[in-house]
Amino acid sequence: MKLTAVPSDLKPIAGRVVDYIFGMDLTWDWPGGVAFYGVSSIFEATGEQAYLERMAEWCDEYIEAGLPIWNVNTCAMGHMLLTLYEHTQDQKYLDLILSKIDYIQNKAPRFGERVLQHTVSAKNDFPEQCWADTLFMAAYFMLRTGVMLGEKPLIEDALHQFYWHIHYLQDEDSGLWYHGYNNIRKDHMSGIYWARANAWAAYTMSRAARVVPEGYLYPPMMHIWSSLRDQLAAIKKLQKDNGLWGTVLDAPEAYGEVSATAGIAAAMLMQGNPLHAKYVQKALDGVLDNIAANGRVLNVSGGTAVMKDVEDYLAVDRKWAQGWGQGLTLALLAAAIQVGE
């Protein structure tokens, strides 16, 4: 896929986004998990050792200070641990990875066909609710771990999560994804096509299709490929003139939201359909227009539960920098750098 941006232009911008992350005082939770996933992505794309060293220093200090208990959202920090372990072979990182995997497989609440319930604390936060966020925070982490360790059961469980999240959350008629599903009520709650939920789904499905060796030998992978194809075919039609996607995809009055745009565009890049190039280029330009000189990513919606209606989604503020905005922006820049080299 051809883009006008060249890696030599994008790398210093990514560096400023990384610098901003390390000044944010992020904690061991999902905002940091997504942010440091982004740093890991830029490290993999550029080979810049300073990124790895800064992550290791931050991680080691936090380990010494004390880690929280695990839930789906805190498992997002496992992405950085995978990168650190792969490049340092330090056992302490692997021990933490395996501890998170043990939680996901043996302790995390599940419902129905062993579908992971979304959790944000030690409490039963959202009984029998399936959220698109879980794919990034836990399922994709489990998939990456299974691939790294060559553990087929882990890969199968991760792909099982993708299969059922597609089943519960994707609208087959529109191709778009709902934010959440309530298995007790058998409904999608407010039934909103929230943009960042679609980004979590599209980005992780595009990665799953790439990272699993001989993925075609796993039946759920065919489901993922078709789901992603139909989702991106629908999403591309909803892009705004400024290159962004609205925080509610099908609401014309919705503000353009940068974290979702970055995740969706990165998914398009990795899917590799050349007919998506014009949408990716427009999105990349829109994201770059929203990176301040100091590396702060602008127009990122705050943390968002499954809200009651469209108005509540549109009322979520976008004033502050957020770890997920920084991280998904880096994921897009990393993908663009790799395509350009």
Disulfide bonds with the S-S distance in Angstrom:
none
